[in-house]
Amino acid sequence: MPMRGERPPAGRPGESGARTYGRQLLRSRTGRGAAALCAGALPALAFPAPSLWWLAHVALVPWLLLIRSAGTGRRAAADGWLGGVGFVLAVHHWLMPSLHVFIVVLAALLGLLWAPWGLLVARLLGGSPSVRRSVAAVAVVPSGWLMIELVRSWEGLGGPWGLLGASQWDVPPALRVASVGGVWLVGLGVVAANTALALLIAVPAARTAAAACLLAGAVAVGATAVWAPQPHDSGTARIAVVQPGVVEGPGSVERRFTRGEELTRGLAGRDVDLVVWGESSVGVDLSRSRATADRVAALSRLVGAEVLVNMDARRTDGPDRTGIFKSAVLVGPEGPTGDRYDKMRLVPFGEYVPARAVLGWATSVGKAAGEDRLRGSGPVVMDLPDGLRVGPLVCFESAFPDMSRQLAKDGAQLLVAQSSTSTFQHSWAPAQHASLGALRAAETGRPMVHATLTGVSAVYGPRGERVGGQLGTDASGAAVYDVPLAGGTTLYVRLGAWPVYGALAVLAVFLGAAGLRSFRTPAPPRPGRPARTAGGSPERPGH
């Protein structure tokens, strides 16, 4: 109740004070900006570690409704930008210990990608959209979102971390959809569901059409889950994962290596086909350190299998190529076999600083790389003596769908990602990183081993299903997995990222139609000058 002499908040007849206050808050620049930041951050809860996968299908609705109420194009673009800032900060919050305040600068820049999307949403959902415009929105709004994901998937902008479709990593129907169109098709479906729900809530005239779109999407997912072609089973491989765990302090590199040796010796007699160590498990160049190479070769002889280690060391690779490489190296009973893969896609700021001459100051405010790592020249498929073909990836590279797809096309039967998340052990990053293995496996129809030095180690079968248990962030041990192999290829391997091209076509048609419509619509006539009276003053209407 208002106090005596105080006017009640102005609002619509029959509207509660709380709702009126909420409307007034959204009308203020600060309140609306805070609402956009929070709405954009909400989808982060759908990813591991919270892993509320179902939330992804409704998490964009508050953001969409906020943009719909913008009223002006400038405000809609601001809502899109601020929501994008919130999204980037939320899904990359674990980088704050490394980048400090610089993560806010990066989020503000990346958030600009969502400003045009805000305009697109306002154009399609704003006002009182017709049934035709509402149905178009269910196709166009997700296509616009996919273009944002495509652009920010470029390595220099941080890579494809937090793609919305990746939140569905443990949903079997979604994994079947991924086998058809990759994480891109899953993301399109998730955003389309959010758009249809926003129409269902806010546009009474379009509720039937929105419900029909939701039903059509559910039927399409169900049909894909039943009829999408899948690779056929072709045996099993016994893969051992060695995870030393967190080792810190002076001499940590050697003590971590010694712990890896100890754990690998415990695999003797377990009939494994391959032993996988995590990223940066060897701190020297094995081609120059014969003693270290002999120690790994002795382990290979003991367990009766090759050992896939990962070197983080300075190396000379040609007359003008001296620097630090991260390399997956296969070691057999006689030493390194000659199979080596050098990491191609590096982590911005973690392994190199983009435009170091301009952004080199980032090293003084965080843990950015003091020296840029060097890149490999191409993917490598390694052949084991028993005929198993292994496609290695290093850490961040497991986030890129095109890299695992290329390895599958090159004949890899098993995908292996070597990783380490020691800097981010107590954040959501390790669980989210491990979950990407399920998507890469489902996309390619090839099992994937995610082996970490520290973090979460996990194995997934060729349909994205989890194999055995995980080694968590607090684990220091070794585990053996009977990994199912598969033959044949998925539609995603055959066709590639076709949903991206489909989204481009949808946007091209929409923008072309909008341009044609504006060209055909005549401009409103300019108002003429008012007639003047005999006294020279403008004549007023009604006089």
C-alpha positions as CSV (number, residue, x, y, z in Angstrom):
1,M,0.0,0.0,0.0
2,P,1.4,3.5,-0.8
3,M,2.0,5.8,2.1
4,R,-0.2,8.9,2.6
5,G,0.8,11.5,0.1
6,E,2.6,9.0,-2.1
7,R,1.3,8.2,-5.5
8,P,1.1,4.5,-6.5
9,P,3.4,3.5,-9.3
10,A,1.9,4.3,-12.7
11,G,0.9,1.2,-14.6
12,R,-1.8,-0.5,-16.6
13,P,-5.3,-0.9,-15.0
14,G,-5.4,-4.1,-12.9
15,E,-1.6,-4.5,-12.9
16,S,0.2,-5.4,-9.7
17,G,2.8,-3.1,-8.2
18,A,5.6,-5.7,-8.7
19,R,4.8,-6.1,-12.4
20,T,4.7,-2.3,-12.8
21,Y,8.0,-1.9,-11.0
22,G,9.5,-4.6,-13.3
23,R,8.3,-2.7,-16.4
24,Q,9.8,0.5,-15.1
25,L,13.1,-1.3,-14.3
26,L,13.3,-2.6,-17.9
27,R,12.6,0.9,-19.2
28,S,15.7,2.2,-17.4
29,R,19.0,1.8,-19.2
30,T,20.8,0.2,-16.2
31,G,18.0,-2.3,-15.4
32,R,17.6,-3.3,-19.0
33,G,21.3,-3.8,-19.4
34,A,21.5,-6.0,-16.3
35,A,18.6,-8.0,-17.5
36,A,20.3,-8.6,-20.9
37,L,23.5,-9.7,-19.2
38,C,21.7,-12.2,-17.0
39,A,19.5,-13.5,-19.8
40,G,22.6,-14.1,-22.0
41,A,24.4,-15.9,-19.2
42,L,21.5,-18.3,-18.5
43,P,22.4,-20.9,-21.2
44,A,25.8,-21.6,-19.5
45,L,23.9,-23.7,-16.9
46,A,23.1,-26.2,-19.6
47,F,26.7,-27.2,-20.0
48,P,28.8,-29.3,-17.6
49,A,29.4,-29.1,-14.8
50,P,25.8,-28.2,-13.9
51,S,24.8,-30.1,-17.1
52,L,21.2,-29.0,-17.1
53,W,20.8,-30.1,-20.7
54,W,17.1,-29.5,-20.8
55,L,17.6,-25.9,-19.9
56,A,19.1,-25.2,-23.2
57,H,15.7,-25.6,-24.9
58,V,14.2,-22.7,-22.9
59,A,17.2,-20.7,-21.7
60,L,17.1,-18.2,-24.7
61,V,13.4,-17.4,-24.2
62,P,14.0,-14.6,-21.6
63,W,16.6,-13.0,-23.9
64,L,14.3,-13.3,-27.0
65,L,11.4,-11.7,-25.1
66,L,13.6,-8.9,-23.8
67,I,14.8,-8.1,-27.4
68,R,11.2,-8.3,-28.6
69,S,10.2,-5.5,-26.3
70,A,13.1,-3.3,-27.4
71,G,10.9,-0.9,-29.4
72,T,13.9,0.6,-31.4
73,G,16.6,-1.0,-33.4
74,R,19.3,0.7,-31.3
75,R,17.9,-0.8,-28.1
76,A,17.5,-4.3,-29.8
77,A,21.2,-4.2,-30.9
78,A,22.2,-3.2,-27.4
79,D,20.2,-6.0,-25.9
80,G,21.9,-8.4,-28.3
81,W,25.3,-7.1,-27.5
82,L,24.9,-7.1,-23.7
83,G,23.4,-10.6,-23.8
84,G,26.3,-11.8,-25.9
85,V,28.7,-10.3,-23.3
86,G,26.9,-12.2,-20.6
87,F,27.0,-15.4,-22.6
88,V,30.8,-15.2,-23.3
89,L,31.6,-14.3,-19.7
90,A,29.5,-17.2,-18.4
91,V,30.8,-19.9,-20.7
92,H,34.4,-18.7,-20.3
93,H,34.4,-17.7,-16.6
94,W,37.1,-20.3,-15.9
95,L,39.6,-18.1,-17.8
96,M,39.3,-15.3,-15.3
97,P,42.3,-16.5,-13.1
98,S,44.5,-16.4,-16.3
99,L,43.2,-13.3,-18.1
100,H,41.8,-11.3,-15.2
101,V,40.2,-8.0,-16.4
102,F,41.2,-8.8,-20.0
103,I,38.4,-11.4,-20.2
104,V,35.9,-8.5,-19.8
105,V,37.5,-6.7,-22.8
106,L,37.3,-9.9,-24.9
107,A,33.7,-10.5,-23.9
108,A,32.8,-6.9,-24.8
109,L,34.4,-7.4,-28.3
110,L,32.9,-10.9,-28.9
111,G,29.5,-9.7,-27.7
112,L,29.3,-7.4,-30.7
113,L,28.6,-10.5,-32.8
114,W,25.2,-10.7,-31.2
115,A,24.2,-7.1,-32.0
116,P,23.0,-7.9,-35.5
117,W,21.2,-10.9,-34.1
118,G,19.4,-8.6,-31.8
119,L,18.2,-6.6,-34.8
120,L,17.1,-9.7,-36.5
121,V,15.1,-10.9,-33.5
122,A,13.4,-7.6,-33.1
123,R,12.5,-7.5,-36.8
124,L,10.9,-11.0,-36.7
125,L,9.4,-11.1,-33.2
126,G,8.8,-7.5,-32.4
127,G,5.3,-5.9,-32.5
128,S,2.5,-8.3,-33.6
129,P,4.1,-10.7,-36.0
130,S,1.8,-12.5,-38.5
131,V,1.7,-16.2,-38.7
132,R,3.9,-16.1,-41.8
133,R,6.5,-14.0,-40.1
134,S,6.4,-16.2,-37.0
135,V,7.1,-19.3,-39.0
136,A,9.9,-17.5,-40.8
137,A,11.3,-16.6,-37.4
138,V,11.7,-20.2,-36.3
139,A,14.0,-20.7,-39.3
140,V,15.7,-17.3,-39.5
141,V,16.6,-16.6,-35.9
142,P,18.4,-20.0,-35.4
143,S,20.2,-19.4,-38.7
144,G,21.5,-16.0,-37.4
145,W,22.6,-17.6,-34.2
146,L,24.5,-20.3,-36.2
147,M,26.4,-17.6,-38.1
148,I,27.6,-16.1,-34.8
149,E,28.8,-19.6,-33.7
150,L,30.6,-20.1,-37.0
151,V,32.4,-16.7,-36.8
152,R,33.5,-17.2,-33.2
153,S,34.6,-20.7,-33.9
154,W,37.6,-19.3,-35.6
155,E,40.7,-20.1,-33.6
156,G,41.7,-16.5,-33.3
157,L,38.4,-15.5,-31.6
158,G,38.6,-18.3,-29.0
159,G,37.5,-21.3,-31.0
160,P,34.2,-23.3,-30.8
161,W,33.9,-23.4,-27.0
162,G,30.3,-23.2,-25.7
163,L,28.5,-24.0,-28.9
164,L,24.9,-24.3,-27.8
165,G,24.5,-27.7,-29.4
166,A,27.3,-29.1,-27.3
167,S,25.1,-28.8,-24.2
168,Q,23.3,-31.9,-25.5
169,W,26.3,-34.2,-25.3
170,D,24.6,-36.8,-23.2
171,V,21.2,-36.9,-24.9
172,P,21.0,-40.0,-27.2
173,P,18.6,-38.5,-29.7
174,A,20.7,-35.3,-30.0
175,L,23.8,-37.5,-30.6
176,R,22.0,-39.2,-33.5
177,V,21.2,-35.7,-34.9
178,A,24.9,-34.9,-34.5
179,S,25.8,-37.9,-36.7
180,V,23.7,-36.3,-39.5
181,G,24.7,-32.6,-39.3
182,G,27.2,-32.3,-36.5
183,V,26.9,-30.0,-33.5
184,W,25.7,-27.4,-36.0
185,L,22.4,-29.2,-36.6
186,V,21.9,-29.8,-32.9
187,G,22.4,-26.1,-32.2
188,L,19.9,-25.1,-34.9
189,G,17.3,-27.3,-33.3
190,V,17.9,-26.0,-29.8
191,V,17.6,-22.3,-30.9
192,A,14.5,-23.1,-33.1
193,A,12.8,-24.6,-30.0
194,N,13.5,-21.5,-28.0
195,T,12.2,-19.3,-30.7
196,A,8.9,-21.3,-31.0
197,L,8.5,-21.2,-27.2
198,A,9.0,-17.4,-27.2
199,L,6.2,-17.1,-29.9
200,L,4.0,-19.5,-27.9
201,I,4.3,-17.2,-24.8
202,A,4.2,-13.8,-26.4
203,V,2.2,-13.9,-29.6
204,P,-1.3,-15.3,-29.1
205,A,-2.1,-15.1,-32.8
206,A,0.9,-17.4,-33.6
207,R,0.4,-20.0,-31.0
208,T,-1.0,-22.6,-33.3
209,A,1.9,-22.1,-35.7
210,A,4.5,-22.2,-32.9
211,A,3.0,-25.4,-31.5
212,A,3.1,-26.9,-35.0
213,C,6.8,-26.0,-35.3
214,L,7.6,-27.6,-32.0
215,L,5.7,-30.7,-33.0
216,A,7.5,-30.9,-36.4
217,G,10.9,-30.5,-34.7
218,A,10.1,-33.3,-32.2
219,V,9.0,-35.6,-35.1
220,A,12.2,-34.7,-37.1
221,V,14.4,-35.5,-34.1
222,G,12.6,-38.8,-33.5
223,A,12.8,-39.8,-37.1
224,T,16.5,-39.0,-37.2
225,A,17.1,-41.1,-34.1
226,V,15.4,-44.1,-35.7
227,W,16.5,-43.9,-39.3
228,A,19.8,-42.1,-39.4
229,P,22.5,-44.5,-40.7
230,Q,25.1,-45.5,-38.1
231,P,28.5,-47.2,-38.5
232,H,28.5,-51.0,-37.9
233,D,30.5,-52.7,-35.1
234,S,33.9,-54.0,-36.0
235,G,35.5,-55.3,-32.8
236,T,37.1,-53.8,-29.8
237,A,40.4,-52.3,-28.7
238,R,41.8,-52.3,-25.1
239,I,43.0,-48.8,-24.4
240,A,44.8,-47.7,-21.2
241,V,44.6,-44.1,-19.9
242,V,47.3,-42.8,-17.5
243,Q,46.4,-39.7,-15.5
244,P,49.2,-38.7,-13.0
245,G,47.0,-35.9,-11.5
246,V,48.2,-32.6,-10.2
247,V,51.9,-32.4,-9.4
248,E,53.2,-29.0,-8.4
249,G,56.3,-27.4,-7.0
250,P,60.0,-27.6,-7.9
251,G,60.8,-30.5,-10.1
252,S,57.2,-31.1,-11.0
253,V,57.9,-32.1,-14.6
254,E,60.2,-34.9,-13.6
255,R,58.0,-36.0,-10.7
256,R,55.0,-36.1,-13.0
257,F,56.9,-38.2,-15.5
258,T,58.0,-40.6,-12.8
259,R,54.4,-40.9,-11.6
260,G,53.3,-41.7,-15.2
261,E,56.0,-44.4,-15.3
262,E,54.8,-45.9,-12.0
263,L,51.1,-46.0,-13.2
264,T,52.1,-47.5,-16.6
265,R,54.1,-50.3,-15.0
266,G,50.9,-51.4,-13.2
267,L,49.4,-52.1,-16.7
268,A,51.8,-55.0,-17.3
269,G,49.9,-58.2,-18.1
270,R,46.6,-56.5,-18.9
271,D,46.8,-57.1,-22.6
272,V,46.3,-53.5,-23.7
273,D,46.6,-52.3,-27.3
274,L,47.7,-48.7,-26.6
275,V,48.7,-46.7,-23.5
276,V,47.8,-43.0,-23.7
277,W,49.4,-40.3,-21.6
278,G,48.0,-36.8,-21.3
279,E,49.1,-33.4,-22.7
280,S,52.6,-32.2,-21.7
281,S,53.4,-35.5,-20.1
282,V,57.0,-35.3,-21.4
283,G,58.9,-32.0,-21.0
284,V,61.9,-32.8,-23.3
285,D,62.4,-33.5,-26.9
286,L,62.7,-37.3,-27.1
287,S,64.8,-37.1,-30.3
288,R,67.5,-35.3,-28.2
289,S,67.0,-36.9,-24.8
290,R,67.9,-40.6,-25.5
291,A,67.7,-41.4,-21.8
292,T,64.0,-40.3,-21.5
293,A,63.1,-42.0,-24.8
294,D,64.7,-45.3,-23.4
295,R,62.6,-45.0,-20.3
296,V,59.3,-44.8,-22.3
297,A,60.5,-47.6,-24.6
298,A,61.1,-49.8,-21.6
299,L,57.5,-49.2,-20.5
300,S,56.3,-50.2,-24.0
301,R,58.2,-53.5,-23.8
302,L,56.9,-54.1,-20.3
303,V,53.2,-53.7,-21.1
304,G,53.5,-55.1,-24.7
305,A,51.9,-52.0,-26.4
306,E,52.9,-48.7,-27.8
307,V,52.8,-45.6,-25.6
308,L,51.3,-42.3,-27.0
309,V,53.0,-39.5,-25.0
310,N,52.8,-35.8,-25.5
311,M,55.9,-33.6,-25.6
312,D,55.8,-29.9,-24.7
313,A,59.4,-29.0,-25.6
314,R,61.6,-26.8,-27.7
315,R,62.6,-28.4,-30.9
316,T,64.2,-27.6,-34.2
317,D,62.1,-28.5,-37.2
318,G,63.9,-27.2,-40.2
319,P,66.3,-24.2,-40.6
320,D,63.8,-21.6,-39.7
321,R,61.6,-23.5,-37.3
322,T,63.0,-23.5,-33.8
323,G,60.6,-23.1,-30.9
324,I,58.3,-24.9,-28.6
325,F,55.9,-27.5,-30.1
326,K,53.2,-29.6,-28.4
327,S,53.5,-33.0,-30.1
328,A,51.8,-36.4,-29.8
329,V,54.6,-38.9,-30.2
330,L,54.2,-42.7,-30.5
331,V,56.8,-44.7,-28.7
332,G,57.3,-48.5,-29.2
333,P,59.6,-51.1,-27.7
334,E,62.6,-49.7,-29.7
335,G,61.9,-46.1,-29.0
336,P,60.0,-43.4,-31.0
337,T,58.4,-45.0,-34.0
338,G,58.6,-41.8,-36.2
339,D,54.8,-41.1,-35.9
340,R,54.5,-37.6,-34.6
341,Y,51.7,-35.1,-34.7
342,D,52.4,-31.4,-33.9
343,K,49.4,-29.4,-32.5
344,M,48.0,-27.2,-35.3
345,R,45.4,-25.0,-33.5
346,L,46.7,-23.2,-30.5
347,V,44.9,-21.7,-27.5
348,P,44.7,-17.8,-27.9
349,F,46.7,-16.2,-25.0
350,G,47.3,-19.6,-23.4
351,E,49.8,-20.8,-26.1
352,Y,50.2,-17.6,-28.2
353,V,49.2,-14.0,-28.1
354,P,47.3,-12.8,-31.2
355,A,48.9,-9.7,-32.6
356,R,51.5,-9.8,-29.9
357,A,52.9,-6.4,-30.9
358,V,49.5,-4.8,-30.0
359,L,48.2,-7.2,-27.3
360,G,51.4,-8.2,-25.7
361,W,50.5,-6.2,-22.6
362,A,48.1,-9.1,-21.7
363,T,51.1,-11.0,-20.4
364,S,51.4,-8.4,-17.6
365,V,47.8,-8.7,-16.3
366,G,47.3,-12.5,-16.5
367,K,49.0,-15.8,-17.4
368,A,49.2,-15.3,-21.1
369,A,51.9,-17.1,-23.0
370,G,55.3,-15.4,-22.7
371,E,56.4,-17.1,-26.0
372,D,54.3,-18.2,-28.9
373,R,54.2,-21.9,-29.6
374,L,54.8,-23.2,-33.1
375,R,52.1,-25.0,-35.2
376,G,52.1,-28.3,-37.0
377,S,51.5,-28.5,-40.7
378,G,48.7,-31.1,-41.0
379,P,46.7,-34.0,-39.4
380,V,48.4,-37.3,-38.9
381,V,47.0,-40.9,-38.6
382,M,49.2,-43.3,-36.7
383,D,49.4,-47.0,-37.5
384,L,49.8,-49.5,-34.6
385,P,51.4,-52.9,-35.3
386,D,48.1,-54.7,-34.8
387,G,46.5,-52.6,-37.6
388,L,44.6,-50.1,-35.4
389,R,44.7,-46.6,-36.9
390,V,44.8,-43.7,-34.4
391,G,44.0,-40.1,-35.0
392,P,45.5,-37.8,-32.3
393,L,44.3,-34.4,-31.3
394,V,45.8,-32.1,-28.6
395,C,43.7,-30.5,-25.9
396,F,41.8,-27.5,-27.4
397,E,41.6,-29.3,-30.8
398,S,38.9,-31.6,-29.6
399,A,36.5,-28.7,-29.7
400,F,36.8,-28.4,-33.5
401,P,34.3,-30.6,-35.4
402,D,36.2,-30.3,-38.7
403,M,39.5,-31.8,-37.2
404,S,38.0,-35.0,-36.0
405,R,35.9,-35.3,-39.2
406,Q,39.1,-35.0,-41.3
407,L,40.8,-37.7,-39.2
408,A,37.8,-40.0,-39.8
409,K,38.0,-39.3,-43.6
410,D,41.7,-40.1,-43.5
411,G,41.0,-43.5,-42.1
412,A,41.4,-43.2,-38.3
413,Q,39.5,-45.9,-36.4
414,L,40.1,-44.3,-33.0
415,L,40.3,-40.7,-32.0
416,V,42.5,-39.7,-29.1
417,A,42.6,-36.2,-27.4
418,Q,45.5,-35.5,-25.0
419,S,44.7,-32.8,-22.6
420,S,45.6,-31.1,-19.3
421,T,43.5,-28.6,-17.3
422,S,45.7,-28.1,-14.3
423,T,45.1,-24.4,-14.3
424,F,41.4,-24.8,-14.2
425,Q,41.0,-27.9,-12.0
426,H,38.4,-26.4,-9.7
427,S,36.2,-24.9,-12.4
428,W,33.6,-26.2,-14.8
429,A,36.2,-26.5,-17.6
430,P,37.4,-30.1,-17.1
431,A,33.9,-31.6,-17.2
432,Q,32.9,-29.5,-20.2
433,H,36.1,-30.4,-22.1
434,A,35.6,-34.1,-21.5
435,S,32.0,-33.9,-22.7
436,L,33.2,-32.8,-26.2
437,G,34.5,-36.3,-26.8
438,A,30.9,-37.6,-26.9
439,L,30.0,-35.2,-29.7
440,R,33.1,-35.9,-31.7
441,A,32.5,-39.6,-31.4
442,A,28.9,-39.3,-32.5
443,E,29.7,-37.0,-35.4
444,T,32.3,-39.3,-36.8
445,G,31.2,-42.7,-35.8
446,R,34.6,-43.3,-34.2
447,P,35.3,-43.9,-30.5
448,M,37.1,-41.2,-28.7
449,V,39.6,-41.3,-25.8
450,H,39.9,-38.1,-23.8
451,A,43.1,-38.6,-21.8
452,T,44.2,-35.9,-19.4
453,L,47.4,-35.2,-17.4
454,T,45.1,-33.5,-14.9
455,G,41.3,-33.0,-15.3
456,V,38.6,-35.5,-16.4
457,S,39.6,-38.5,-18.5
458,A,36.7,-40.2,-20.3
459,V,36.1,-42.6,-23.2
460,Y,33.2,-42.6,-25.6
461,G,31.9,-45.3,-28.1
462,P,31.2,-44.6,-31.8
463,R,27.7,-43.4,-31.0
464,G,28.8,-41.0,-28.3
465,E,27.9,-43.4,-25.5
466,R,30.1,-43.4,-22.4
467,V,32.4,-46.4,-22.0
468,G,33.4,-47.3,-18.5
469,G,33.9,-44.8,-15.7
470,Q,35.7,-41.5,-15.7
471,L,38.9,-40.5,-13.9
472,G,37.9,-37.3,-12.1
473,T,39.9,-34.2,-11.3
474,D,41.0,-35.6,-8.0
475,A,42.2,-38.9,-9.5
476,S,45.8,-40.1,-10.0
477,G,45.7,-43.5,-11.6
478,A,45.4,-45.6,-14.7
479,A,42.3,-47.3,-16.2
480,V,41.8,-49.8,-19.0
481,Y,38.8,-49.5,-21.4
482,D,37.4,-52.1,-23.8
483,V,36.6,-49.6,-26.6
484,P,34.1,-50.7,-29.3
485,L,35.3,-49.9,-32.8
486,A,33.1,-49.3,-35.8
487,G,33.3,-49.4,-39.6
488,G,31.5,-47.2,-42.2
489,T,30.9,-43.5,-42.0
490,T,28.2,-41.1,-40.7
491,L,26.4,-38.6,-42.9
492,Y,28.3,-35.8,-41.2
493,V,31.6,-37.3,-42.3
494,R,30.3,-37.7,-45.8
495,L,28.5,-34.3,-46.1
496,G,30.3,-32.0,-43.7
497,A,28.9,-28.9,-42.1
498,W,25.9,-28.7,-44.5
499,P,23.6,-27.1,-41.8
500,V,25.9,-24.0,-42.0
501,Y,25.3,-23.7,-45.7
502,G,21.6,-24.2,-45.2
503,A,21.6,-21.4,-42.6
504,L,23.4,-19.1,-45.0
505,A,20.8,-19.9,-47.7
506,V,18.0,-19.1,-45.3
507,L,19.5,-15.8,-44.3
508,A,20.2,-14.9,-47.9
509,V,16.6,-15.6,-48.9
510,F,15.3,-13.6,-45.9
511,L,17.6,-10.6,-46.5
512,G,16.9,-10.7,-50.2
513,A,13.1,-10.7,-49.7
514,A,13.4,-7.9,-47.1
515,G,15.5,-5.8,-49.5
516,L,13.1,-6.4,-52.4
517,R,10.1,-5.5,-50.2
518,S,11.7,-2.3,-49.1
519,F,12.5,-1.5,-52.8
520,R,9.0,-2.0,-53.9
521,T,7.4,-0.2,-51.0
522,P,7.1,3.5,-51.9
523,A,8.6,6.0,-49.5
524,P,5.9,7.8,-47.4
525,P,5.2,11.3,-48.9
526,R,6.8,14.2,-47.1
527,P,4.3,16.5,-45.4
528,G,3.7,19.8,-47.3
529,R,3.9,23.2,-45.8
530,P,0.8,24.4,-43.9
531,A,-1.3,26.9,-45.7
532,R,-1.0,30.5,-44.5
533,T,-3.8,32.9,-43.6
534,A,-4.1,36.4,-44.9
535,G,-2.1,37.5,-41.9
536,G,0.8,35.4,-42.8
537,S,0.5,32.9,-39.9
538,P,0.2,29.1,-40.5
539,E,-3.4,28.0,-40.6
540,R,-4.2,25.6,-37.8
541,P,-6.4,22.5,-38.4
542,G,-10.0,23.1,-37.4
543,H,-9.7,26.9,-37.7
